[in-house]
Amino acid sequence: MSAHIHQFVLLLHLLAAIFWLGGMATILFCVRPAALSVLAAPQPIALLHATLARFLKYVALAMAVLLITGIHLYGLRGGMGARWGVHVMALGGIVMMLIYGNLRFSAFKKLDAAVKTQTWSEGKAALDQIRKLVLVNLVLGVVIVAAVKLGV
C-alpha cells in the first residue's frame, strides 16, 4: 500500500476519533451546563434531546469510519503482534462502541420517549444516565489516546 493511502486512512481515523471525543467533551462540559443554567425547565431537556439526536447520528458515522480504518490500521501495525498501545486502542474502541450502543438504544430511547410524552422527570433521569455514559466514554477515549501516544 502506498504511503499516501496509509496517511489518508490514518487521517480519517484520527478525524473520526477527534470528532467523537471533542463532541462528547463539548456536550458534557459546555452545552449541558449552559442549557441547565440559562433555560427554564423543561427546555434544557428538549434542547439536549435535539442536540443528542443529531450528535448520535454523526457518532454512528464516526464509529463506522473508526471501525473500518481501525481494522485496516490494526493489520498494518502487526495485528496480534502489535505493541500494547495498539491492543489497548482496539479493545478500548470496542468497549466505547458497546457503551455507545447502550447509550443510543437504551438511555437515549428513554429520553426520546420522555420528550414525546412530556414526562420531564423521566427525561431528566435519562439525561443523567446519558451524562454518566458519556463521561465513562470520554475518560476511556482519553486513556486510549494516552496509551497510544505513550506507546504503552
PyMOL commands that place a pseudoatom at each C-alpha (Angstrom):
pseudoatom trace, name=CA, resn=MET, resi=1, chain=A, elem=C, hetatm=0, pos=[0.000, 0.000, 0.000]
pseudoatom trace, name=CA, resn=SER, resi=2, chain=A, elem=C, hetatm=0, pos=[1.277, 3.437, -0.800]
pseudoatom trace, name=CA, resn=ALA, resi=3, chain=A, elem=C, hetatm=0, pos=[2.342, 5.774, 1.969]
pseudoatom trace, name=CA, resn=HIS, resi=4, chain=A, elem=C, hetatm=0, pos=[-0.208, 8.347, 0.778]
pseudoatom trace, name=CA, resn=ILE, resi=5, chain=A, elem=C, hetatm=0, pos=[-3.127, 5.951, 1.155]
pseudoatom trace, name=CA, resn=HIS, resi=6, chain=A, elem=C, hetatm=0, pos=[-1.872, 4.887, 4.579]
pseudoatom trace, name=CA, resn=GLN, resi=7, chain=A, elem=C, hetatm=0, pos=[-1.633, 8.523, 5.684]
pseudoatom trace, name=CA, resn=PHE, resi=8, chain=A, elem=C, hetatm=0, pos=[-5.129, 9.217, 4.363]
pseudoatom trace, name=CA, resn=VAL, resi=9, chain=A, elem=C, hetatm=0, pos=[-6.575, 6.214, 6.250]
pseudoatom trace, name=CA, resn=LEU, resi=10, chain=A, elem=C, hetatm=0, pos=[-4.787, 7.361, 9.420]
pseudoatom trace, name=CA, resn=LEU, resi=11, chain=A, elem=C, hetatm=0, pos=[-6.124, 10.899, 8.931]
pseudoatom trace, name=CA, resn=LEU, resi=12, chain=A, elem=C, hetatm=0, pos=[-9.704, 9.603, 8.598]
pseudoatom trace, name=CA, resn=HIS, resi=13, chain=A, elem=C, hetatm=0, pos=[-9.219, 7.537, 11.750]
pseudoatom trace, name=CA, resn=LEU, resi=14, chain=A, elem=C, hetatm=0, pos=[-7.898, 10.492, 13.717]
pseudoatom trace, name=CA, resn=LEU, resi=15, chain=A, elem=C, hetatm=0, pos=[-10.589, 12.881, 12.480]
pseudoatom trace, name=CA, resn=ALA, resi=16, chain=A, elem=C, hetatm=0, pos=[-13.358, 10.448, 13.449]
pseudoatom trace, name=CA, resn=ALA, resi=17, chain=A, elem=C, hetatm=0, pos=[-11.827, 9.996, 16.924]
pseudoatom trace, name=CA, resn=ILE, resi=18, chain=A, elem=C, hetatm=0, pos=[-11.366, 13.746, 17.375]
pseudoatom trace, name=CA, resn=PHE, resi=19, chain=A, elem=C, hetatm=0, pos=[-14.985, 14.372, 16.362]
pseudoatom trace, name=CA, resn=TRP, resi=20, chain=A, elem=C, hetatm=0, pos=[-16.311, 11.779, 18.801]
pseudoatom trace, name=CA, resn=LEU, resi=21, chain=A, elem=C, hetatm=0, pos=[-14.136, 12.821, 21.751]
pseudoatom trace, name=CA, resn=GLY, resi=22, chain=A, elem=C, hetatm=0, pos=[-14.480, 16.537, 21.094]
pseudoatom trace, name=CA, resn=GLY, resi=23, chain=A, elem=C, hetatm=0, pos=[-18.228, 16.260, 20.694]
pseudoatom trace, name=CA, resn=MET, resi=24, chain=A, elem=C, hetatm=0, pos=[-18.590, 14.395, 23.966]
pseudoatom trace, name=CA, resn=ALA, resi=25, chain=A, elem=C, hetatm=0, pos=[-16.469, 16.975, 25.783]
pseudoatom trace, name=CA, resn=THR, resi=26, chain=A, elem=C, hetatm=0, pos=[-18.401, 19.864, 24.237]
pseudoatom trace, name=CA, resn=ILE, resi=27, chain=A, elem=C, hetatm=0, pos=[-21.794, 18.457, 25.162]
pseudoatom trace, name=CA, resn=LEU, resi=28, chain=A, elem=C, hetatm=0, pos=[-20.728, 17.330, 28.638]
pseudoatom trace, name=CA, resn=PHE, resi=29, chain=A, elem=C, hetatm=0, pos=[-18.762, 20.397, 29.729]
pseudoatom trace, name=CA, resn=CYS, resi=30, chain=A, elem=C, hetatm=0, pos=[-20.307, 23.230, 27.696]
pseudoatom trace, name=CA, resn=VAL, resi=31, chain=A, elem=C, hetatm=0, pos=[-23.738, 22.600, 26.146]
pseudoatom trace, name=CA, resn=ARG, resi=32, chain=A, elem=C, hetatm=0, pos=[-25.311, 20.706, 29.067]
pseudoatom trace, name=CA, resn=PRO, resi=33, chain=A, elem=C, hetatm=0, pos=[-24.224, 23.147, 31.815]
pseudoatom trace, name=CA, resn=ALA, resi=34, chain=A, elem=C, hetatm=0, pos=[-25.157, 26.156, 29.679]
pseudoatom trace, name=CA, resn=ALA, resi=35, chain=A, elem=C, hetatm=0, pos=[-28.593, 24.743, 28.892]
pseudoatom trace, name=CA, resn=LEU, resi=36, chain=A, elem=C, hetatm=0, pos=[-29.227, 23.988, 32.558]
pseudoatom trace, name=CA, resn=SER, resi=37, chain=A, elem=C, hetatm=0, pos=[-28.130, 27.459, 33.683]
pseudoatom trace, name=CA, resn=VAL, resi=38, chain=A, elem=C, hetatm=0, pos=[-29.844, 29.558, 31.005]
pseudoatom trace, name=CA, resn=LEU, resi=39, chain=A, elem=C, hetatm=0, pos=[-33.037, 27.757, 30.095]
pseudoatom trace, name=CA, resn=ALA, resi=40, chain=A, elem=C, hetatm=0, pos=[-36.109, 27.195, 32.237]
pseudoatom trace, name=CA, resn=ALA, resi=41, chain=A, elem=C, hetatm=0, pos=[-37.372, 23.658, 32.734]
pseudoatom trace, name=CA, resn=PRO, resi=42, chain=A, elem=C, hetatm=0, pos=[-38.222, 21.671, 30.615]
pseudoatom trace, name=CA, resn=GLN, resi=43, chain=A, elem=C, hetatm=0, pos=[-36.355, 23.490, 27.826]
pseudoatom trace, name=CA, resn=PRO, resi=44, chain=A, elem=C, hetatm=0, pos=[-32.894, 22.089, 28.723]
pseudoatom trace, name=CA, resn=ILE, resi=45, chain=A, elem=C, hetatm=0, pos=[-34.219, 18.557, 28.328]
pseudoatom trace, name=CA, resn=ALA, resi=46, chain=A, elem=C, hetatm=0, pos=[-35.729, 19.359, 24.929]
pseudoatom trace, name=CA, resn=LEU, resi=47, chain=A, elem=C, hetatm=0, pos=[-32.556, 21.119, 23.779]
pseudoatom trace, name=CA, resn=LEU, resi=48, chain=A, elem=C, hetatm=0, pos=[-30.277, 18.302, 24.917]
pseudoatom trace, name=CA, resn=HIS, resi=49, chain=A, elem=C, hetatm=0, pos=[-32.581, 15.741, 23.303]
pseudoatom trace, name=CA, resn=ALA, resi=50, chain=A, elem=C, hetatm=0, pos=[-32.414, 17.566, 19.975]
pseudoatom trace, name=CA, resn=THR, resi=51, chain=A, elem=C, hetatm=0, pos=[-28.640, 18.018, 20.282]
pseudoatom trace, name=CA, resn=LEU, resi=52, chain=A, elem=C, hetatm=0, pos=[-28.058, 14.374, 21.141]
pseudoatom trace, name=CA, resn=ALA, resi=53, chain=A, elem=C, hetatm=0, pos=[-30.365, 13.151, 18.367]
pseudoatom trace, name=CA, resn=ARG, resi=54, chain=A, elem=C, hetatm=0, pos=[-28.135, 14.895, 15.829]
pseudoatom trace, name=CA, resn=PHE, resi=55, chain=A, elem=C, hetatm=0, pos=[-24.836, 14.120, 17.531]
pseudoatom trace, name=CA, resn=LEU, resi=56, chain=A, elem=C, hetatm=0, pos=[-25.549, 10.400, 17.938]
pseudoatom trace, name=CA, resn=LYS, resi=57, chain=A, elem=C, hetatm=0, pos=[-26.213, 10.047, 14.200]
pseudoatom trace, name=CA, resn=TYR, resi=58, chain=A, elem=C, hetatm=0, pos=[-22.831, 11.588, 13.416]
pseudoatom trace, name=CA, resn=VAL, resi=59, chain=A, elem=C, hetatm=0, pos=[-21.138, 9.441, 16.063]
pseudoatom trace, name=CA, resn=ALA, resi=60, chain=A, elem=C, hetatm=0, pos=[-22.557, 6.358, 14.329]
pseudoatom trace, name=CA, resn=LEU, resi=61, chain=A, elem=C, hetatm=0, pos=[-20.855, 7.531, 11.139]
pseudoatom trace, name=CA, resn=ALA, resi=62, chain=A, elem=C, hetatm=0, pos=[-17.624, 8.292, 13.030]
pseudoatom trace, name=CA, resn=MET, resi=63, chain=A, elem=C, hetatm=0, pos=[-17.743, 4.821, 14.592]
pseudoatom trace, name=CA, resn=ALA, resi=64, chain=A, elem=C, hetatm=0, pos=[-18.109, 3.220, 11.164]
pseudoatom trace, name=CA, resn=VAL, resi=65, chain=A, elem=C, hetatm=0, pos=[-15.069, 5.168, 9.955]
pseudoatom trace, name=CA, resn=LEU, resi=66, chain=A, elem=C, hetatm=0, pos=[-13.138, 4.228, 13.112]
pseudoatom trace, name=CA, resn=LEU, resi=67, chain=A, elem=C, hetatm=0, pos=[-14.026, 0.570, 12.756]
pseudoatom trace, name=CA, resn=ILE, resi=68, chain=A, elem=C, hetatm=0, pos=[-13.131, 0.315, 9.061]
pseudoatom trace, name=CA, resn=THR, resi=69, chain=A, elem=C, hetatm=0, pos=[-9.929, 2.328, 9.325]
pseudoatom trace, name=CA, resn=GLY, resi=70, chain=A, elem=C, hetatm=0, pos=[-9.075, 0.720, 12.674]
pseudoatom trace, name=CA, resn=ILE, resi=71, chain=A, elem=C, hetatm=0, pos=[-9.236, -2.798, 11.257]
pseudoatom trace, name=CA, resn=HIS, resi=72, chain=A, elem=C, hetatm=0, pos=[-7.032, -1.696, 8.384]
pseudoatom trace, name=CA, resn=LEU, resi=73, chain=A, elem=C, hetatm=0, pos=[-4.519, 0.067, 10.639]
pseudoatom trace, name=CA, resn=TYR, resi=74, chain=A, elem=C, hetatm=0, pos=[-4.522, -2.804, 13.164]
pseudoatom trace, name=CA, resn=GLY, resi=75, chain=A, elem=C, hetatm=0, pos=[-3.405, -5.141, 10.391]
pseudoatom trace, name=CA, resn=LEU, resi=76, chain=A, elem=C, hetatm=0, pos=[-0.676, -2.749, 9.316]
pseudoatom trace, name=CA, resn=ARG, resi=77, chain=A, elem=C, hetatm=0, pos=[0.563, -2.427, 12.905]
pseudoatom trace, name=CA, resn=GLY, resi=78, chain=A, elem=C, hetatm=0, pos=[1.096, -6.176, 13.191]
pseudoatom trace, name=CA, resn=GLY, resi=79, chain=A, elem=C, hetatm=0, pos=[-2.319, -7.410, 14.303]
pseudoatom trace, name=CA, resn=MET, resi=80, chain=A, elem=C, hetatm=0, pos=[-1.924, -9.622, 17.351]
pseudoatom trace, name=CA, resn=GLY, resi=81, chain=A, elem=C, hetatm=0, pos=[1.836, -8.953, 17.289]
pseudoatom trace, name=CA, resn=ALA, resi=82, chain=A, elem=C, hetatm=0, pos=[1.395, -5.186, 17.623]
pseudoatom trace, name=CA, resn=ARG, resi=83, chain=A, elem=C, hetatm=0, pos=[2.636, -3.231, 20.638]
pseudoatom trace, name=CA, resn=TRP, resi=84, chain=A, elem=C, hetatm=0, pos=[0.343, -2.996, 23.661]
pseudoatom trace, name=CA, resn=GLY, resi=85, chain=A, elem=C, hetatm=0, pos=[-0.899, 0.509, 22.873]
pseudoatom trace, name=CA, resn=VAL, resi=86, chain=A, elem=C, hetatm=0, pos=[-2.461, -0.773, 19.660]
pseudoatom trace, name=CA, resn=HIS, resi=87, chain=A, elem=C, hetatm=0, pos=[-4.273, -3.530, 21.564]
pseudoatom trace, name=CA, resn=VAL, resi=88, chain=A, elem=C, hetatm=0, pos=[-5.458, -1.017, 24.179]
pseudoatom trace, name=CA, resn=MET, resi=89, chain=A, elem=C, hetatm=0, pos=[-6.802, 1.149, 21.352]
pseudoatom trace, name=CA, resn=ALA, resi=90, chain=A, elem=C, hetatm=0, pos=[-8.601, -1.765, 19.682]
pseudoatom trace, name=CA, resn=LEU, resi=91, chain=A, elem=C, hetatm=0, pos=[-10.126, -3.147, 22.868]
pseudoatom trace, name=CA, resn=GLY, resi=92, chain=A, elem=C, hetatm=0, pos=[-10.963, 0.315, 24.202]
pseudoatom trace, name=CA, resn=GLY, resi=93, chain=A, elem=C, hetatm=0, pos=[-12.602, 1.259, 20.908]
pseudoatom trace, name=CA, resn=ILE, resi=94, chain=A, elem=C, hetatm=0, pos=[-14.795, -1.841, 21.048]
pseudoatom trace, name=CA, resn=VAL, resi=95, chain=A, elem=C, hetatm=0, pos=[-15.793, -1.056, 24.650]
pseudoatom trace, name=CA, resn=MET, resi=96, chain=A, elem=C, hetatm=0, pos=[-16.582, 2.543, 23.671]
pseudoatom trace, name=CA, resn=MET, resi=97, chain=A, elem=C, hetatm=0, pos=[-18.776, 1.310, 20.820]
pseudoatom trace, name=CA, resn=LEU, resi=98, chain=A, elem=C, hetatm=0, pos=[-20.638, -1.002, 23.203]
pseudoatom trace, name=CA, resn=ILE, resi=99, chain=A, elem=C, hetatm=0, pos=[-21.189, 1.892, 25.620]
pseudoatom trace, name=CA, resn=TYR, resi=100, chain=A, elem=C, hetatm=0, pos=[-22.436, 3.984, 22.694]
pseudoatom trace, name=CA, resn=GLY, resi=101, chain=A, elem=C, hetatm=0, pos=[-24.868, 1.178, 21.841]
pseudoatom trace, name=CA, resn=ASN, resi=102, chain=A, elem=C, hetatm=0, pos=[-26.183, 1.189, 25.410]
pseudoatom trace, name=CA, resn=LEU, resi=103, chain=A, elem=C, hetatm=0, pos=[-26.466, 4.978, 25.349]
pseudoatom trace, name=CA, resn=ARG, resi=104, chain=A, elem=C, hetatm=0, pos=[-28.132, 5.106, 21.941]
pseudoatom trace, name=CA, resn=PHE, resi=105, chain=A, elem=C, hetatm=0, pos=[-30.506, 2.158, 22.179]
pseudoatom trace, name=CA, resn=SER, resi=106, chain=A, elem=C, hetatm=0, pos=[-31.397, 2.289, 25.875]
pseudoatom trace, name=CA, resn=ALA, resi=107, chain=A, elem=C, hetatm=0, pos=[-30.752, 5.625, 27.585]
pseudoatom trace, name=CA, resn=PHE, resi=108, chain=A, elem=C, hetatm=0, pos=[-31.487, 7.821, 24.558]
pseudoatom trace, name=CA, resn=LYS, resi=109, chain=A, elem=C, hetatm=0, pos=[-34.552, 5.736, 23.742]
pseudoatom trace, name=CA, resn=LYS, resi=110, chain=A, elem=C, hetatm=0, pos=[-35.832, 6.524, 27.259]
pseudoatom trace, name=CA, resn=LEU, resi=111, chain=A, elem=C, hetatm=0, pos=[-35.061, 10.213, 26.742]
pseudoatom trace, name=CA, resn=ASP, resi=112, chain=A, elem=C, hetatm=0, pos=[-36.810, 10.191, 23.380]
pseudoatom trace, name=CA, resn=ALA, resi=113, chain=A, elem=C, hetatm=0, pos=[-39.928, 8.587, 24.882]
pseudoatom trace, name=CA, resn=ALA, resi=114, chain=A, elem=C, hetatm=0, pos=[-39.905, 11.045, 27.793]
pseudoatom trace, name=CA, resn=VAL, resi=115, chain=A, elem=C, hetatm=0, pos=[-39.701, 14.047, 25.465]
pseudoatom trace, name=CA, resn=LYS, resi=116, chain=A, elem=C, hetatm=0, pos=[-42.510, 12.688, 23.255]
pseudoatom trace, name=CA, resn=THR, resi=117, chain=A, elem=C, hetatm=0, pos=[-44.769, 12.112, 26.274]
pseudoatom trace, name=CA, resn=GLN, resi=118, chain=A, elem=C, hetatm=0, pos=[-43.507, 15.208, 28.096]
pseudoatom trace, name=CA, resn=THR, resi=119, chain=A, elem=C, hetatm=0, pos=[-42.655, 13.215, 31.217]
pseudoatom trace, name=CA, resn=TRP, resi=120, chain=A, elem=C, hetatm=0, pos=[-39.851, 15.536, 32.197]
pseudoatom trace, name=CA, resn=SER, resi=121, chain=A, elem=C, hetatm=0, pos=[-38.787, 13.712, 35.363]
pseudoatom trace, name=CA, resn=GLU, resi=122, chain=A, elem=C, hetatm=0, pos=[-38.113, 10.604, 33.261]
pseudoatom trace, name=CA, resn=GLY, resi=123, chain=A, elem=C, hetatm=0, pos=[-36.306, 12.774, 30.734]
pseudoatom trace, name=CA, resn=LYS, resi=124, chain=A, elem=C, hetatm=0, pos=[-34.110, 14.195, 33.468]
pseudoatom trace, name=CA, resn=ALA, resi=125, chain=A, elem=C, hetatm=0, pos=[-33.307, 10.682, 34.724]
pseudoatom trace, name=CA, resn=ALA, resi=126, chain=A, elem=C, hetatm=0, pos=[-32.450, 9.526, 31.194]
pseudoatom trace, name=CA, resn=LEU, resi=127, chain=A, elem=C, hetatm=0, pos=[-30.196, 12.557, 30.697]
pseudoatom trace, name=CA, resn=ASP, resi=128, chain=A, elem=C, hetatm=0, pos=[-28.392, 11.754, 33.932]
pseudoatom trace, name=CA, resn=GLN, resi=129, chain=A, elem=C, hetatm=0, pos=[-27.801, 8.207, 32.716]
pseudoatom trace, name=CA, resn=ILE, resi=130, chain=A, elem=C, hetatm=0, pos=[-26.557, 9.578, 29.378]
pseudoatom trace, name=CA, resn=ARG, resi=131, chain=A, elem=C, hetatm=0, pos=[-24.229, 12.009, 31.178]
pseudoatom trace, name=CA, resn=LYS, resi=132, chain=A, elem=C, hetatm=0, pos=[-22.647, 9.134, 33.107]
pseudoatom trace, name=CA, resn=LEU, resi=133, chain=A, elem=C, hetatm=0, pos=[-22.196, 7.005, 29.979]
pseudoatom trace, name=CA, resn=VAL, resi=134, chain=A, elem=C, hetatm=0, pos=[-20.693, 9.925, 28.061]
pseudoatom trace, name=CA, resn=LEU, resi=135, chain=A, elem=C, hetatm=0, pos=[-18.307, 10.635, 30.924]
pseudoatom trace, name=CA, resn=VAL, resi=136, chain=A, elem=C, hetatm=0, pos=[-17.160, 7.000, 31.010]
pseudoatom trace, name=CA, resn=ASN, resi=137, chain=A, elem=C, hetatm=0, pos=[-16.679, 7.009, 27.237]
pseudoatom trace, name=CA, resn=LEU, resi=138, chain=A, elem=C, hetatm=0, pos=[-14.788, 10.285, 27.322]
pseudoatom trace, name=CA, resn=VAL, resi=139, chain=A, elem=C, hetatm=0, pos=[-12.423, 9.008, 30.018]
pseudoatom trace, name=CA, resn=LEU, resi=140, chain=A, elem=C, hetatm=0, pos=[-11.935, 5.775, 28.065]
pseudoatom trace, name=CA, resn=GLY, resi=141, chain=A, elem=C, hetatm=0, pos=[-11.174, 7.759, 24.921]
pseudoatom trace, name=CA, resn=VAL, resi=142, chain=A, elem=C, hetatm=0, pos=[-8.570, 9.853, 26.718]
pseudoatom trace, name=CA, resn=VAL, resi=143, chain=A, elem=C, hetatm=0, pos=[-6.973, 6.708, 28.175]
pseudoatom trace, name=CA, resn=ILE, resi=144, chain=A, elem=C, hetatm=0, pos=[-6.827, 5.190, 24.689]
pseudoatom trace, name=CA, resn=VAL, resi=145, chain=A, elem=C, hetatm=0, pos=[-5.180, 8.283, 23.219]
pseudoatom trace, name=CA, resn=ALA, resi=146, chain=A, elem=C, hetatm=0, pos=[-2.670, 8.372, 26.089]
pseudoatom trace, name=CA, resn=ALA, resi=147, chain=A, elem=C, hetatm=0, pos=[-1.879, 4.659, 25.720]
pseudoatom trace, name=CA, resn=VAL, resi=148, chain=A, elem=C, hetatm=0, pos=[-1.241, 5.013, 22.011]
pseudoatom trace, name=CA, resn=LYS, resi=149, chain=A, elem=C, hetatm=0, pos=[0.730, 8.234, 22.314]
pseudoatom trace, name=CA, resn=LEU, resi=150, chain=A, elem=C, hetatm=0, pos=[2.843, 6.991, 25.203]
pseudoatom trace, name=CA, resn=GLY, resi=151, chain=A, elem=C, hetatm=0, pos=[3.499, 3.771, 23.332]
pseudoatom trace, name=CA, resn=VAL, resi=152, chain=A, elem=C, hetatm=0, pos=[2.310, 1.535, 26.129]
for i in range(1, 152): cmd.bond("trace and resi %d" % i, "trace and resi %d" % (i + 1))
show_as sticks, trace
zoom trace
